[in-house]
Amino acid sequence: MAREQQGWTIWMTGLPSSGKTTTALALAEKLAELGYAVECLDGDELRRHIGSGLGFSREDRLENVRRAVYVCSLLNRHGVNAVVSMISPYAEMRAYARGQLSRFMEVHIDCALSECERRDVKGLYAKARRGEIPLFTGVSDVYEPPEHPELILHTDHSGVEDNIRQLLEALRSRGLS
């Protein structure tokens, strides 16, 4: 009987437009090139497909994370690495994910708010500043940066290739085989 390999969950958290999705997609592509089973789970896509009835209250955001964690647990159980890009602004959300997923790596995608606003092609920060979007993370709702993430990537100071190199090194040092 073949030994089952449990997958990892690499949870990328950060402000809107900080580079979470760009980094997650690049990591997933690299892991696939290296022969790993991998699935990228983007917060916007998850909300659209399995959280469409949820709003942006603290409770709804936590429920969205619970659903994402459930999907990750299914993938991980079958040997698939899940690369998650979700704002997940509250520490309790990420603590919940860490507590539920045995092979979990939290990555803080750290980027200055001014740079996130500059990158915002959807204009969401401007709408939030005009009061058109209530509870917008970084403007009218809090973002609690991780206190002890396994890795911090400063996407306003380093490029995608360097970030992927750092991610792979961190995963290998934690036993990605």
Secondary structure, 3 states (H helix, E strand, C coil): CCCCCCCCEEEEECCCCCCHHHHHHHHHHHHHHCCCCEEEEEHHHHHHHHCCCCCCCHHHHHHHHHHHHHHHHHHHHCCCEEEEECCCCCHHHHHHHHHHCCCEEEEEEECCHHHHHHHCCCCHHHHHHCCCCCCCECCCECCCCCCCCCEEEECCCCCHHHHHHHHHHHHHHCCCC
